[in-house]
Amino acid sequence: MTNENSAKKARKIMTAEEFDRHFDDGGEILSMVDWEKAWRPGLEARRVNVDFPQWMIESLDIQATRMGVTRQSVIKVWIAERLDQERRALTAQAAPGPARKPPSR
């Protein structure tokens, strides 16, 4: 058995509560995580197909070249920025305004 395998077997399985407590107490946690099995909920990639007109593809390619990234990266970043902008606008609309006094008679 290699040292890596024996280290994995030697790891104590702990609850999320114990893990959090260990972290909150300043303990080292990086070696406690099995990074091969780690995942971030909600960030799994899903494939979608979108048809763009030729002029849009050409414009995206120009921007991608200018930025030194792929066309897909430009699309992802721009969509993420717009979604964040829309989310912020909705949040601002939903926020309660200052308390108003009822009109006096």
Helices and strands as residue ranges (DSSP letters): H 3-10, H 16-24, G 30-32, H 54-67, H 71-94
